[in-house]
Amino acid sequence: MKGRLGILGGCSGRKKKKEVCGGLLSLLPDDVFVDILAKLPRLDLVALATVSRRHRNIAACHKLWSMRYRLKSVEPYMYVYMHMYPDPSPRWFVFHPVQRRLKRIHAPPRSFCPAAAPVEGSCFVRTDRGIYTIGGLLMDGKPTSGVTFFDCIDHKVYQVAPMKMARSGASASLIEERKIYVFGGCFAADSDSSNCWVEVYDIHTKTWELLSVVSTPPKIKMPLKIKQSMTMMHEKNVYMVAEDGEIFFFSTSECRVLAAGGVKDSDPENHNDWRLYDETFICRGVGGRVLWRSLYKLGWNEVKGLEELQKQHIIKICAFPPDRIAIFWSQGPAYQTLELWFTEVSLKGHWETEDEFQLWGNIESSAAVFSDSSITAFHLLYADSFFL
């Protein structure tokens, strides 16, 4: 452990661990200990959590993280879930804010997460302290009901109660910071039934429940695969795009699916990684383009100012706090070392004319963040950022 932990420990190696555990620091009351830890860098807290059970409990306690937010001791951290071939399973990475590189997070002990990890078809939900991986296809091609939680505080993966139905190609949304709604992806014989299309996980009670859904118009066929889902209207409604581009709305208060009268997205196969900022959608298009459109209009427009990215193979975009987006793109043919690049983009809207609004992007930084000569290919499954 480096940085301020080195000052607290006063020594190195095993002696430091023993000193921190049994020295003056361990004699401090919890309240004083929390006050000290609230000022430490985020990655030092992760290291400190490995020292003892007391350190781990305090490093993960709600009071500590509330104090860190209040003191503005938090920093933006990016977490990436990536499958590197020929590795059999995906792995988690953290984007180091100082070194500006993706760092592998060591796999947890088998006792935390004994199940095999799905390799594709999973959906992901971000909470204030971690990420749920829900369903997906296993190596044998079968869908799973398995769910895991990656804790961004202690960097461990935990097994969560499985869903009642195996799902792949579903989409999920977090509602009011408490419940995770999972839509579609159910391959049962009655997969279009209103009785199994939506499943809800209560984060507090750690239980799953199948919901009986009504639809408008009545008896519409529920889409098997949901390509995108985003919460809107104060996290009460969910905007969904099916695999064929058809648009639906889901009301959590009424448990009702509303079809948008057959309205479809223009090119669902090539519009990926949707994000909703206020009343503006942003997505990843083809040819290195980032696109945007209004919540109330179907026509997509290109984000201006990012023309140099059109030469690159963009594989993922996501939010990057406080008001930017992160763009990941790969570089290098198979016979060379593959590199993953990260570009940070700020966005700003301009009224070009009295009637024409345009979104502009400005590249703030761009650099290679990961390379490995031993891998033949990689699949970036998920990326998102946190203030931690």
KOLMAR-484306 format. One line per field, with one value per residue (C-alpha): residue in three letters; x, y, z; residue number from 1. Coordinates in steps of 0.05 Angstrom, whole numbers, plus 5000, padded with zeros to 4 digits. Example, Ala and Ser with C-alpha at 12.3 -4.5 7.8 and 13.67 -1.06 7.14 Angstrom:
BEGIN
resn: ALA/SER $
c1: 5246/5273 $
c2: 4910/4979 $
c3: 5156/5143 $
resi: 1/2 $
END
This chain:
BEGIN
resn: MET/LYS/GLY/ARG/LEU/GLY/ILE/LEU/GLY/GLY/CYS/SER/GLY/ARG/LYS/LYS/LYS/LYS/GLU/VAL/CYS/GLY/GLY/LEU/LEU/SER/LEU/LEU/PRO/ASP/ASP/VAL/PHE/VAL/ASP/ILE/LEU/ALA/LYS/LEU/PRO/ARG/LEU/ASP/LEU/VAL/ALA/LEU/ALA/THR/VAL/SER/ARG/ARG/HIS/ARG/ASN/ILE/ALA/ALA/CYS/HIS/LYS/LEU/TRP/SER/MET/ARG/TYR/ARG/LEU/LYS/SER/VAL/GLU/PRO/TYR/MET/TYR/VAL/TYR/MET/HIS/MET/TYR/PRO/ASP/PRO/SER/PRO/ARG/TRP/PHE/VAL/PHE/HIS/PRO/VAL/GLN/ARG/ARG/LEU/LYS/ARG/ILE/HIS/ALA/PRO/PRO/ARG/SER/PHE/CYS/PRO/ALA/ALA/ALA/PRO/VAL/GLU/GLY/SER/CYS/PHE/VAL/ARG/THR/ASP/ARG/GLY/ILE/TYR/THR/ILE/GLY/GLY/LEU/LEU/MET/ASP/GLY/LYS/PRO/THR/SER/GLY/VAL/THR/PHE/PHE/ASP/CYS/ILE/ASP/HIS/LYS/VAL/TYR/GLN/VAL/ALA/PRO/MET/LYS/MET/ALA/ARG/SER/GLY/ALA/SER/ALA/SER/LEU/ILE/GLU/GLU/ARG/LYS/ILE/TYR/VAL/PHE/GLY/GLY/CYS/PHE/ALA/ALA/ASP/SER/ASP/SER/SER/ASN/CYS/TRP/VAL/GLU/VAL/TYR/ASP/ILE/HIS/THR/LYS/THR/TRP/GLU/LEU/LEU/SER/VAL/VAL/SER/THR/PRO/PRO/LYS/ILE/LYS/MET/PRO/LEU/LYS/ILE/LYS/GLN/SER/MET/THR/MET/MET/HIS/GLU/LYS/ASN/VAL/TYR/MET/VAL/ALA/GLU/ASP/GLY/GLU/ILE/PHE/PHE/PHE/SER/THR/SER/GLU/CYS/ARG/VAL/LEU/ALA/ALA/GLY/GLY/VAL/LYS/ASP/SER/ASP/PRO/GLU/ASN/HIS/ASN/ASP/TRP/ARG/LEU/TYR/ASP/GLU/THR/PHE/ILE/CYS/ARG/GLY/VAL/GLY/GLY/ARG/VAL/LEU/TRP/ARG/SER/LEU/TYR/LYS/LEU/GLY/TRP/ASN/GLU/VAL/LYS/GLY/LEU/GLU/GLU/LEU/GLN/LYS/GLN/HIS/ILE/ILE/LYS/ILE/CYS/ALA/PHE/PRO/PRO/ASP/ARG/ILE/ALA/ILE/PHE/TRP/SER/GLN/GLY/PRO/ALA/TYR/GLN/THR/LEU/GLU/LEU/TRP/PHE/THR/GLU/VAL/SER/LEU/LYS/GLY/HIS/TRP/GLU/THR/GLU/ASP/GLU/PHE/GLN/LEU/TRP/GLY/ASN/ILE/GLU/SER/SER/ALA/ALA/VAL/PHE/SER/ASP/SER/SER/ILE/THR/ALA/PHE/HIS/LEU/LEU/TYR/ALA/ASP/SER/PHE/PHE/LEU $
c1: 5000/5027/5010/4977/4972/5047/5047/4994/5030/5099/5133/5130/5115/5088/5110/5065/5004/5017/5028/4964/4925/4953/4985/4957/4910/4871/4860/4823/4747/4707/4683/4755/4777/4722/4743/4814/4793/4745/4805/4843/4847/4797/4847/4881/4814/4809/4879/4862/4800/4845/4881/4828/4754/4747/4783/4739/4674/4692/4718/4650/4604/4552/4575/4645/4620/4569/4625/4670/4615/4603/4678/4683/4737/4709/4739/4711/4728/4712/4698/4701/4678/4716/4725/4796/4806/4829/4811/4748/4712/4704/4742/4733/4781/4786/4810/4864/4852/4926/4961/4905/4908/4860/4882/4860/4821/4843/4791/4755/4760/4714/4674/4647/4623/4624/4581/4610/4607/4563/4602/4548/4474/4478/4446/4478/4451/4493/4478/4512/4565/4569/4544/4496/4508/4441/4429/4464/4490/4540/4597/4550/4502/4447/4414/4424/4383/4447/4461/4525/4543/4610/4624/4664/4682/4719/4730/4697/4643/4586/4533/4462/4397/4381/4322/4261/4270/4333/4343/4389/4381/4341/4349/4345/4333/4342/4280/4284/4351/4316/4286/4316/4265/4287/4250/4246/4300/4259/4264/4208/4151/4107/4161/4110/4065/4051/4065/4140/4163/4181/4219/4236/4293/4285/4356/4334/4299/4344/4285/4258/4185/4151/4101/4036/4036/3978/3987/3960/3933/3911/3945/4004/4060/4117/4184/4233/4296/4301/4359/4358/4320/4328/4291/4256/4204/4234/4250/4177/4175/4222/4235/4249/4273/4261/4310/4270/4269/4198/4190/4153/4141/4134/4099/4125/4067/4014/4056/4034/4069/4049/4065/4083/4034/4084/4136/4206/4278/4307/4367/4365/4421/4471/4447/4479/4498/4439/4444/4390/4413/4354/4313/4369/4389/4462/4483/4540/4530/4571/4634/4661/4602/4567/4494/4441/4367/4312/4268/4208/4236/4259/4311/4384/4438/4513/4551/4595/4669/4687/4705/4774/4741/4708/4774/4769/4731/4688/4664/4631/4608/4586/4577/4638/4626/4611/4584/4624/4622/4676/4690/4728/4757/4804/4866/4913/4903/4905/4979/4999/4988/4916/4904/4843/4838/4799/4775/4742/4693/4656/4589/4556/4494/4489/4432/4460/4399/4335/4305/4365/4398/4464/4505/4580/4634/4704/4759/4791/4840/4855/4905/4915/4892/4904/4947/4966/5006/4979/4906/4877/4814/4772/4698/4681/4616/4603/4632/4607/4634/4625/4644/4680 $
c2: 5000/5067/5140/5160/5089/5086/5146/5114/5047/5076/5013/4965/4892/4846/4892/4947/4901/4881/4953/4977/4919/4920/4988/5056/5058/4997/5031/5090/5094/5078/5150/5176/5119/5137/5210/5190/5141/5191/5231/5172/5159/5108/5054/5059/5042/4980/4958/4975/4931/4870/4882/4856/4846/4912/4950/4917/4932/5005/5014/4990/5025/5075/5129/5130/5137/5190/5229/5222/5251/5308/5324/5317/5265/5223/5214/5187/5113/5072/4998/4952/4880/4848/4779/4768/4708/4653/4664/4623/4677/4753/4795/4861/4919/4988/5050/5080/5155/5173/5122/5126/5051/4993/4949/4877/4863/4797/4742/4731/4666/4612/4616/4684/4666/4591/4595/4598/4667/4678/4698/4739/4759/4787/4852/4899/4946/4999/5018/5069/5018/4964/4928/4870/4820/4786/4724/4711/4651/4602/4569/4512/4562/4553/4613/4621/4650/4666/4736/4764/4831/4863/4907/4969/4982/4917/4893/4826/4788/4759/4709/4736/4698/4671/4694/4650/4645/4635/4695/4719/4781/4815/4887/4915/4981/5006/5040/5087/5057/4997/4951/4921/4908/4855/4854/4797/4747/4689/4628/4588/4561/4617/4671/4719/4710/4770/4726/4717/4774/4820/4798/4845/4840/4877/4898/4906/4839/4803/4768/4759/4765/4751/4806/4798/4852/4886/4917/4974/4955/4890/4823/4851/4801/4817/4822/4766/4808/4880/4916/4978/5002/5069/5099/5165/5211/5211/5136/5116/5096/5056/5070/5004/4986/4915/4876/4894/4968/4972/5021/5006/5041/5007/5040/5014/5044/5009/4948/4963/4957/5010/4999/5062/5048/5008/5063/5035/5058/5068/5022/4981/4934/4991/5036/5011/5035/5083/5136/5185/5254/5296/5293/5273/5203/5188/5123/5089/5085/5053/5080/5110/5157/5180/5198/5237/5250/5282/5240/5264/5255/5192/5224/5213/5265/5259/5291/5342/5353/5279/5266/5239/5181/5158/5124/5081/5018/5043/4985/5019/5087/5103/5161/5193/5242/5296/5313/5275/5210/5157/5123/5058/5035/4979/4983/4932/4872/4802/4792/4851/4869/4889/4955/4985/5060/5108/5176/5227/5273/5334/5353/5420/5440/5499/5531/5536/5575/5596/5528/5482/5453/5414/5374/5383/5340/5360/5308/5323/5265/5201/5146/5071/5043/4968/4922/4849/4809/4743/4755/4742/4785/4818/4833/4893/4872/4931/4996/5050/5102/5119/5174/5135 $
c3: 5000/4980/4990/5055/5080/5081/5129/5173/5175/5185/5157/5099/5083/5137/5191/5163/5162/5234/5255/5223/5252/5322/5330/5349/5289/5315/5382/5353/5363/5301/5292/5292/5247/5197/5198/5178/5124/5092/5069/5038/4963/4938/4919/4987/5018/4975/4999/5072/5069/5062/5128/5177/5186/5224/5169/5117/5153/5164/5093/5068/5118/5094/5142/5112/5040/5060/5092/5031/4987/5037/5039/4963/4972/4916/4847/4781/4770/4709/4714/4653/4644/4587/4558/4533/4488/4499/4572/4588/4628/4628/4680/4715/4706/4738/4702/4746/4750/4758/4714/4662/4650/4658/4716/4724/4787/4816/4813/4879/4919/4893/4958/4937/4868/4851/4788/4718/4687/4625/4564/4528/4531/4602/4623/4674/4727/4762/4834/4879/4900/4848/4787/4779/4722/4706/4665/4599/4559/4590/4551/4532/4499/4551/4585/4660/4716/4754/4782/4811/4843/4834/4894/4873/4946/4962/4890/4901/4863/4903/4885/4887/4891/4821/4781/4776/4700/4659/4613/4558/4515/4570/4592/4662/4697/4768/4796/4856/4878/4907/4854/4791/4735/4684/4618/4567/4550/4575/4530/4563/4520/4544/4537/4508/4567/4612/4672/4663/4619/4677/4739/4797/4847/4913/4935/5008/5017/4966/4934/4863/4842/4775/4757/4720/4667/4631/4563/4521/4471/4504/4490/4451/4441/4488/4452/4468/4468/4493/4462/4506/4568/4603/4662/4653/4685/4755/4750/4747/4673/4629/4555/4517/4448/4424/4380/4318/4337/4363/4420/4485/4551/4618/4677/4743/4782/4739/4718/4647/4579/4528/4455/4416/4360/4319/4320/4309/4313/4244/4251/4316/4294/4288/4345/4410/4480/4487/4541/4562/4584/4606/4542/4494/4472/4454/4421/4385/4310/4255/4222/4286/4294/4358/4347/4384/4380/4420/4465/4425/4354/4317/4271/4292/4282/4285/4343/4308/4323/4329/4257/4274/4310/4245/4228/4291/4310/4368/4412/4472/4497/4568/4616/4648/4704/4714/4645/4593/4555/4550/4483/4478/4413/4392/4349/4317/4272/4299/4284/4327/4400/4410/4444/4477/4472/4516/4492/4539/4505/4532/4501/4488/4451/4403/4366/4296/4273/4306/4289/4286/4348/4343/4393/4391/4422/4442/4453/4520/4522/4483/4498/4499/4566/4556/4514/4519/4468/4495/4475/4406/4414/4467/4476/4520/4552/4598/4623/4670/4718/4791/4840/4895 $
resi: 1/2/3/4/5/6/7/8/9/10/11/12/13/14/15/16/17/18/19/20/21/22/23/24/25/26/27/28/29/30/31/32/33/34/35/36/37/38/39/40/41/42/43/44/45/46/47/48/49/50/51/52/53/54/55/56/57/58/59/60/61/62/63/64/65/66/67/68/69/70/71/72/73/74/75/76/77/78/79/80/81/82/83/84/85/86/87/88/89/90/91/92/93/94/95/96/97/98/99/100/101/102/103/104/105/106/107/108/109/110/111/112/113/114/115/116/117/118/119/120/121/122/123/124/125/126/127/128/129/130/131/132/133/134/135/136/137/138/139/140/141/142/143/144/145/146/147/148/149/150/151/152/153/154/155/156/157/158/159/160/161/162/163/164/165/166/167/168/169/170/171/172/173/174/175/176/177/178/179/180/181/182/183/184/185/186/187/188/189/190/191/192/193/194/195/196/197/198/199/200/201/202/203/204/205/206/207/208/209/210/211/212/213/214/215/216/217/218/219/220/221/222/223/224/225/226/227/228/229/230/231/232/233/234/235/236/237/238/239/240/241/242/243/244/245/246/247/248/249/250/251/252/253/254/255/256/257/258/259/260/261/262/263/264/265/266/267/268/269/270/271/272/273/274/275/276/277/278/279/280/281/282/283/284/285/286/287/288/289/290/291/292/293/294/295/296/297/298/299/300/301/302/303/304/305/306/307/308/309/310/311/312/313/314/315/316/317/318/319/320/321/322/323/324/325/326/327/328/329/330/331/332/333/334/335/336/337/338/339/340/341/342/343/344/345/346/347/348/349/350/351/352/353/354/355/356/357/358/359/360/361/362/363/364/365/366/367/368/369/370/371/372/373/374/375/376/377/378/379/380/381/382/383/384/385/386/387/388 $
END
